[in-house]
Every structure is written in C-alpha cells, then in structure tokens.
Amino acid sequence: RLPTTPAHPSTAMAPAKRAAQSPKAKVGRPVKVAKVAPAPTLQVDDKYAAAHELLVELSNELSFSCVEMLMATLPHALETAKAERHSFQQSLLKGLADTCHKEQSKREVRIVDAEAKVATHTSEKASAAEKLEASKATEEARRSTKEVSESAVASGSAATEAAAVALVEARKAVGGAEAATERQVKEKEDFDAKVQELFPPLKEGAWAKKDWRLRQKAISQLIGLFPSSAPESLTAALPLALKDTPDARGPFSTKSVEMGEQILKEHSGMLEEAISAAKTLVTERQEAAAKAEAVAAEAAAARDAAQGECIVKENEWLEAQEAFTSVSALVAGFPEEARRFAAEVEEAKSSLQILVIAVENYKVLENLPVVVPEPMVEDTMAAAASEPAAVEACQVEVAVQ
C-alpha cells in the first residue's frame, strides 16, 4: 500500500467562524441602578440630647462612626461620678473638650475673617467712589478734548475743500490766460503776414494794369486790416492813392500812403504790447496758482494732522470711557457684596453662638449629679466588655483632630 500524503496545513479544516450578530439582534440587559444607602440616623435618648446636639455641631471635625461611638460611650462616662471615672472616660471627655475648643477657635477666626472682609470692602468702596469721580472727570475732559479735535478736523476739511476749489479756479485762470496769449500771438502773426503780403506791392505799384481786379481786391483786404481807431478820411483816401503808381501820386496821395503804413506799424506794435501784457497776466496767474497749490497742500497737511490728533484723542477718550464703565460696574456691585459679606459675618456669629450654646448645654449635662442605680450583674459585665474598645477607637480619631 502506498503511504497517504499528509494534507497541507492550509487545506486543513479550520474552525468555522461565528456569524456576526447584527446590533438589532442583541438584547441588552437593563442598566443596574446604584442603590443609594439611606442617610445614617442615630437613636438618641432625650436625656442626652444636649450631647447629641454638640456632636452634630462637631460633625465637621468628627465622622459619623465616631459620633456613633461617642453617643454609645458618653452616657457611661456621664453616668459615672468624676472621681470614679476610668482613665479612658477621662481621656474621652478631655478629647471632646479639646475638639470643642478647637472648633470654637475656628469659628471665632471665621468671624474675624468675615469682619476683615467687611472692613476691606468698606475701604475699597470708599476708594472706588473716589476712582469713580476721578474717572468720570477724566472721561468728561477727554470727551471735550475729542470734540474740540473733531471740530478742528471739520474746519480743516472745509479749508482743504475751499483751497482745492480755489486751486482749480486758479488753474483755470492760468489756462484762460495762456489761451488768450496764444490767440493774440496768432493774431499778430496773421496781421504781420497779411500786411507784408499786401502793402509792399501796393505801395510800390507792382500790379500790372491788366490785374486791376486783383489789385482792387488786395486794396480791400488791406483796408480791412486797419483798426477801427483809424481815421475814416484815411481809410477813404488810401484806396484811391494805392491805385496810382508811386510816380503818379500827388503829395496828398503820397502822404496818405505814408500815414497808412504808419498806422499799420502802430497797430502791429499795439498787438505786440497786448501779447506782452497777456504773457504778464499768464505769469501772474501762474504765481497765483502756485500760491493756491501751496495753500491747498498746507490745508491738507493741517487737516491730516488734525485727523491724526483726533484719532489719538478719541482713543484716549475710549480708554477713559472704558475705565469709567469698569469702575461704575465695580461700584454697582458693592451693595450686593456688602450684603454677602454682612451675611457671612452674621452666619459666622450665629454658628459660634450655636456652638457656644451647645457646649454650655453639654456642660450642664456633664455637671449634673450622678445617681447610681444598683446595676445588674449581666449589665455590668457587658458594659465593662464593650466600653474600652469603643472608647479606644474614638479616642484615636479625637486625638487626631
């Protein structure tokens, strides 16, 4: 027989996986509710109610188990005459007295601390009232300064706007003067060119007889160049004189031509003077525009400086306003704090008074005369067996306190 081949580990049967249960398939158990133990209580004999009240007042110093043991052991100690008390009983009562004294000291300190809070609060209240008045005065002063700076900004803005308008007008005036100068220059150039074109040929009689129409047209154009201030007699005689050649002109015609030439030269000179005056006006208006520009720049700089100063003053006012609001809120909270601190004092005094009364009632109980009944044998043996252990356990806790 052939030996059988062992199966490969990967082909060996693996344990089947459990199908995952859907969350819906799970049925959760109800959550267990923690049981709250009822507050411990003590069954106290009315005879020892004063002792129980004292121990309740000392509950901050003693645990419930210690109070329970003390309530179990104190009756035995209190029912025993002072001269006959066991050392355990004496130690227990002394520890309780020390605890009372310690608790009383704590409550007295609480009163001192509470009254110190009241005194500090009263001092802080007076100081805060002074701060409130000072902060209010500061806020009002800074608000006034802020308003002055705001007014300065408004004035500076108005001055800047006015200077900007003046600058625009000054620049327009410069442009107008420059344009007028250019027109006058062109007018003189055109006048001189036209005079040079028309007058010399007419004066020299350069026109041919056949071109008499062109000559008449040139004479009309030349007469149109004369200013309105020229004598009418001249403008009437000159066209007749210019029809003739120079050798055919009589003395009157020659004089008319000379006078016409002089008037044309004088008018050209007047145009030159007008150009010079226009250039002077341009210069003056340019200077005025430069001054207006300087004024506008100065006004803008003053406005910017006023705005910067206004920002500083406004921030200072906001700081003063915030300080005033903070102090106001502090002062507004003083009445409630005063009531709270006064309540702390009253609560501390009441707590001390309750403890003092509890201690006095307990001392009355502790100093009562002891009436010793005839004990049963079984009770005496049980008390002797249980008291030392309870006293020793509570004594350790009281000693620690």
Residue pairs with C-beta under 8 A, 6 or more apart in sequence:
40 64
40 68
42 52
42 67
42 68
42 71
44 52
44 71
45 75
47 75
48 71
48 74
48 75
48 78
48 365
50 358
50 361
50 362
50 364
50 365
51 70
51 71
51 74
51 78
51 362
51 365
52 71
53 358
53 361
53 362
54 100
54 358
54 359
54 361
54 362
55 62
55 67
55 70
55 71
56 67
56 358
57 103
57 354
57 355
57 358
58 67
58 99
58 100
58 103
59 67
60 103
61 99
61 102
61 103
61 401
62 70
62 99
62 397
62 398
62 401
63 397
66 394
66 397
66 398
69 390
69 391
69 393
69 394
70 92
70 96
70 394
72 386
72 390
73 89
73 92
73 387
73 390
73 391
73 394
74 92
74 96
76 89
76 383
76 387
77 85
77 89
77 92
77 93
78 365
78 366
78 368
78 370
79 370
79 372
80 86
80 89
80 370
81 370
81 372
85 93
86 387
88 387
88 388
88 391
88 392
88 395
89 391
91 391
91 395
92 391
92 394
92 395
92 398
93 366
95 395
95 398
95 399
95 401
96 398
98 398
98 401
99 398
99 401
100 355
100 359
100 362
102 401
103 355
104 352
104 355
104 356
104 359
107 348
107 351
107 352
107 355
108 352
110 348
110 351
110 352
111 345
111 348
111 349
111 352
113 348
114 341
114 344
114 345
114 347
114 348
115 345
117 341
117 344
118 338
118 341
118 342
118 345
121 334
121 337
121 338
121 341
124 334
125 331
125 334
125 338
128 327
128 330
128 331
128 334
129 331
131 327
132 324
132 327
132 328
132 331
135 320
135 323
135 324
135 327
136 324
138 320
138 323
138 324
139 317
139 320
139 321
139 323
139 324
141 320
142 313
142 316
142 317
142 320
143 317
143 320
143 321
145 313
145 316
145 317
146 310
146 313
146 314
146 316
146 317
148 313
149 306
149 309
149 310
149 313
149 314
150 310
152 306
152 309
152 310
153 303
153 306
153 307
153 310
155 306
156 299
156 302
156 303
156 305
156 306
156 307
157 303
159 299
159 302
159 303
160 296
160 299
160 300
160 302
160 303
162 299
163 292
163 295
163 296
163 298
163 299
163 300
164 296
166 292
166 295
166 296
167 289
167 292
167 293
167 295
167 296
169 292
170 285
170 288
170 289
170 291
170 292
170 293
171 289
171 292
173 285
173 288
173 289
174 282
174 285
174 286
174 288
174 289
177 278
177 281
177 282
177 285
178 282
180 278
180 281
181 275
181 278
181 279
181 281
181 282
184 271
184 274
184 275
184 278
185 275
187 271
188 268
188 271
188 272
188 275
191 225
191 267
191 268
191 271
192 268
194 221
194 225
195 222
195 225
195 264
195 268
198 218
198 221
198 222
198 225
199 222
199 260
199 261
199 264
200 206
201 207
201 218
202 215
202 218
202 219
202 222
202 242
203 242
203 246
203 257
203 261
204 246
205 244
205 245
205 246
205 248
207 214
207 215
207 218
215 242
215 243
219 238
219 239
219 242
219 243
220 239
222 242
223 235
223 238
223 239
225 264
225 267
226 234
226 235
226 260
226 263
226 264
226 267
227 263
227 267
227 270
230 263
234 256
234 259
234 260
234 263
237 252
237 253
237 256
238 256
238 257
238 260
240 253
240 256
241 249
241 252
241 253
241 254
241 256
241 257
241 260
242 257
244 253
246 254
249 257
